[in-house]
């Protein structure tokens, strides 16, 4: 009497489920890290744009426009500090620093000589 296999054994199903679970956990970890990196890049881009806008304002209106400020995006508040210092040959160095606190405190600093 010959009999043909009629499906999977319990052991085969358990092994397949274990392999699928391990692969799913790895994919979830990669997805979480990618989302975190994307959010950090988004915050850095916003901060850089905020600093560039202040630089353009100082360039257009002179060093008197160099003042601090804040901007919010969602739950994150970005703080801007602007400072000036005498540069060579009668120029002025302008430094704009934007800081914010998310899971890791970060900052962006831009410098301009006018």
N, C-alpha and C positions, 0 to 999 in steps of 0.2 A: 504494500500500500504506500503510495506516495502522497505526501501532503505538501501543499504550497504555503509559503509564509503568508500570513494574512494580516500583516501590519507590523508595528514596531513593538519591541518589548519595553517594559517599564524602565529598564536600565538605559536603553537607548534614548528614551524620552527625557529622562533625568539628565543625562549627559548633554543632550541638545539644549535643554533649558538652562543648564549651568553655563554653557558656552555663550548662549545668547545673553544671559544676564551680565556676564563679564564684559562682553562687547558693548552692551548698552551703558554700563557704568563708565567705561572709557569714553564713549561718545558724549555722555552727559558732562563729564569733566572737561573735555575739550570745548564743548559749547559754553560752559560757564566761564572758563578762562577767556574765550574769545569775546564774550559779551562784556566782561570786565575791562579788557583791553580796549574795546571799542568805546566804552563810556569814558575811559581815561583820555583817549585821543580826542573825543568830542569836547571834553572840558579844556584840554590844552589848546585846541583850535579856537574855542570861544575866548579864552584868556589872551591868546596871541592877537586875535582880531580886536579885542578891547584895548590892548596896549598899542596896536598899530593906529587905531582911531585917535588915541591921545597923542601919539607922535605926530600925526598929520595936523591935529589941532595946534600943537606947539609950533610946528613948522610954519603954519599959516598965520598964527597970531602972535608969535614971539614967546619968549620964556615966561611972560606973565600968565600965560594959559596953563602953565605947569602946576596943576593942583591935583590932589588925590580925589578919589571917588570910589563908588561901589556899583556893582551890577549884579543882578540875580538871574539865575536860570534854574528853574525848578526849585529844589531845596538847597542849592549851592549858591553861596554868596561869594563873589569875586571882589577883592579889595585891591585898589590901584594906588600906588605911591609913585610920585614923580619928584625927581630931584635934579638940581642943576649944579654944575661946577665949572670953574674957569678952565678953558682948554688952551691949547697953544695958539699963538698968533691972533689973539683977540676973539677966538671962537668960544662957544659954550657947549659943554658936554651935557646932554640931557639923558637921564636914565629913568626908564619907566619899568616898574616891577608890579606884576599882578600875582597875587597869592590867593589860594582857595584851599578849603579843607574838605576833602572827601575821605574815603578810607585811608588814604595816605596824603598828607599835606604836600602840596606842590606849588611851584612858582614858575613864572616866565619873566625874563628880564630882557628888555630891548634898550639899545643905546643909540643915540643920535648926536652928531656934532653939527651945530649951526653957527 
